[in-house]
Amino acid sequence: MSAPETKSKENAKGKTVLKIPKGTREWVGPEMMLRDHVFNTLSDVFNRHGATPLDTPVFELKEILAGKYGEDSKLIYDLADQGGEICALRYDLTVPFARFLAMNNIKNIKRYQIAKVYRRDQPAVARGRMREFYQCDFDIAGEYDAMIPDSEILRIMVEAFRGLGLGQDVTIKINHRKILDGLFQVAGVPEDKIRSISSAVDKLDKMSWEEVKKEMIEKGLTAEVADEIGSYTQKSGGRDVLEFLKSNERVAANETVKEGLADMELLYNYLDAYQIADKVSFDLSLARGLDYYTHIIYEAVIELKSEKSTETRIGSIAAGGRYDNLVGMYGKTKIPCVGVSFGVDRIFTILKQRKEDEKLKQRSVDAFVMAFGAKNGLLVERMAVARELWDAGIKAEFSPKAKPKLPQQFKAAESAGVPVAVILGEDELAEGKLKLKVLGLPDGHPEKEGRLVEKTKLVEEVKKLLEEHGGPKALPLR
Amino acid sequence: MSAPETKSKENAKGKTVLKIPKGTREWVGPEMMLRDHVFNTLSDVFNRHGATPLDTPVFELKEILAGKYGEDSKLIYDLADQGGEICALRYDLTVPFARFLAMNNIKNIKRYQIAKVYRRDQPAVARGRMREFYQCDFDIAGEYDAMIPDSEILRIMVEAFRGLGLGQDVTIKINHRKILDGLFQVAGVPEDKIRSISSAVDKLDKMSWEEVKKEMIEKGLTAEVADEIGSYTQKSGGRDVLEFLKSNERVAANETVKEGLADMELLYNYLDAYQIADKVSFDLSLARGLDYYTHIIYEAVIELKSEKSTETRIGSIAAGGRYDNLVGMYGKTKIPCVGVSFGVDRIFTILKQRKEDEKLKQRSVDAFVMAFGAKNGLLVERMAVARELWDAGIKAEFSPKAKPKLPQQFKAAESAGVPVAVILGEDELAEGKLKLKVLGLPDGHPEKEGRLVEKTKLVEEVKKLLEEHGGPKALPLR
């Protein structure tokens, strides 16, 4: 069963319309398993780094959310005023985290949260824009020595993508807001234009330099200033970018650039210790939209194959940075933070596509227990055998009929992709034996006809067959 | 850090009040781990039986919920009307399940859902009544031969409590609505009083027979009728209850009782096949409040020690039954269902209490990497060692300072309950060695001073120490 999206069945006679709210979806079956696999992989990585999971209420007091999202505040879902407190559904996981820190007077924490957030936006289901969707945030809050938590976040990103089997395909672009701002100063961008020019630069991954230059000129820069920015921001690489910046006297003399350079020098030492420098690309065009980043910024990108053409495009599947001024907003003390948000919906879509490409079949049940040629259906016997399998941790099912027909049982097992059939016959049982059969074998395969085994060796023999013929195991499900 | 409950910090100057909404709570740290352990144990059992997890949107169209909860409809949380669809937060998991089946025209499914539900009730946090809380529902929907899914639910309950370490303490009371209704008929209870007398009988686990009898008489029964009911409903046991009922001619002749008896005879055969008859108590006083049960009903109970006295009381931690008429409510076809709802909040509280009783310490980090006596703090070296541990799946942390002091590092490790310290010293590193130390050992213990190991054997040696001295492992966290 695959997850239905806002499927509706209208009823002309004024009966209840059976649908789920616009912009929401349901998760069930293999999609739910794959989704949980993504969540579990990420959680495992976070836990390995000593992080604690956090679960906050789905709604917050309205005043907690008020004034935090600017223009986008209109997208907040309010609860109806039914007396008592005025509440609204959470819009992201950052504001609840900030509220949590201030409320409990927590000065430092490594926390993660994987949870649904709500935005009353115009949904575009095909493009993945939903009104209810998952966010996965990992953040390190607290005063620490420079770049230590920052480099750990990058390490966590690499571990996460490795865990998801995407390690080969993902590059993490990094940059530093201070370097970028300093470069704009050096080039002569007026202070009040820096954020707007920054957002033009951020488009260099999707637009040509000529187009970006045009946008900058429209925004009020001269062609010379734009060209100088271009000479910096088209540079990317590794540690050599540090040398590139230091080799330019005017750049190297800028105080803001210097601050950023000091951070990045440290960072590269730490990336070496973590053996991940090769996964990271220092990209001076990376600017990130959000205003609240103050120091390092990063974005993990992956090449996506288009479904309709042979073109590939670059997709962002995780992003973040250091934001030292945001999380103290409720408390008296500023709490510096660095964090990353994984685009779990996009990661899910990529993995789903790959699984389909590779024709991977997930099995949710290991063994199907059947009766053959018995007048009484051997129900109690099938139950007892299933019980033995369950006790051994083997996922097992049987037909929920007293006297099922054999073809029906085979059909049920095969359509569910169950690899092993345990077949009970009266004569065999009388001799203390059972037949095990691997399903889906080609004709002529030596195991095609199955094998008789001692009933006492049931579990051991089923495990052996699963080992040999079980195919790709079900994703660890939880 | 333990989870705060509606903690508030009022601010006289009219600043934002930092609290979470009334009747909600947050989960973090060891409590969150224990909660996830409960969820994962239950999910594992459901998956072993071939069930599929389902995740539905947190809000439904208001009309889907309308008219489903009678009096309690006033407890539904509505979303504000901000234009577009009118929605409300889900009140339980049953109505969304019914809507899911009808919307997707699903005729049979084994599904489970563990999710938050919302009730605008007067919260009583101390007694565990919350406005946002978890439900865990497992249901088998579909037309099957009698008592096959029903007995599997009972088996699942036993497996779940075993998995949670409560197998020895839990008894599952069972009864059958048809038997109960038939007994009332035989005793002469008028048809329109059956539900109300049924609810009086259900109190026999908390009240004496005299009190229940008094209530029945107040509800309009004669003392004789009440006494006859008493003679039936005070009976409990195993298969012998079937014999008890059959031995009474008037009871055995009642058509409604007969239907129930046939079911229960079948059930006992199946319980034997599943080897769980000893965990089940056939209790003729079990009635269950909800009107919608049509056949078998059950309730898992556990003896709870009172915190304040030596008294014990009986708590219900899971309950359910067959409800054949409820889930078809949106569709054209009736879909018979049998299911169970686990009281996950109460289970969590019991396990938490036990863990405290047993002074079990959970560890969330396996190893703490420290520097000793080195002028430069050996930061990059600590990072490289942590990286090796992470690569081996070992949960590791280190002090996020460039030059931490040794006592601070020990304090951080010990207060977090980390069992193993990996200590780096310049001289030892020069010889390719590291010191491993088990934390929290008593004076005089042969391992107290730690051991020097080859740096190349780091992972292997740490694993060995964790094996020997790691204490109780962290609960599997996800």
Interface residues (C-beta under 8 A of the other chain):
Chain A: M1 P4 K7 S8 K9 T16 V17 L18 K19 I20 P21 K22 T24 R25 E26 W27 V28 G29 M32 M33 D36 F39 N40 S43 D44 N47 R48 H49 G50 T52 P53 L54 D55 T56 P57 V58 F59 E60 L61 E63 I64 Y77 D78 L79 A80 D81 Q82 G84 E85 C87 L89 R99 F100 A102 M103 N104 I106 I109 R111 K116 Y118 R120 E132 I140 G142 Y144 D145 A146 I148 P149 S151 E152 R155 E159 N269 Y270 D272 A273 Y274 Q275 Y330 S364 V365 L379 V380 E381 M383 A384 R387 W390 G393 I394 K395 A396 E397 P400 K401 A402 A416 L477 R478
Chain B: M1 P4 K7 S8 K9 T16 V17 L18 K19 I20 P21 K22 T24 R25 E26 W27 V28 G29 M32 M33 D36 F39 N40 S43 D44 N47 R48 H49 G50 T52 P53 L54 D55 T56 P57 V58 F59 E60 L61 E63 I64 Y77 D78 L79 A80 D81 Q82 G84 E85 C87 L89 R99 F100 A102 M103 N104 I106 I109 R111 K116 Y118 R120 E132 I140 G142 Y144 D145 A146 I148 P149 S151 E152 R155 E159 N269 Y270 D272 A273 Y274 Q275 Y330 S364 V365 L379 V380 E381 M383 A384 R387 W390 G393 I394 K395 A396 E397 P400 K401 A402 A416 L477 R478
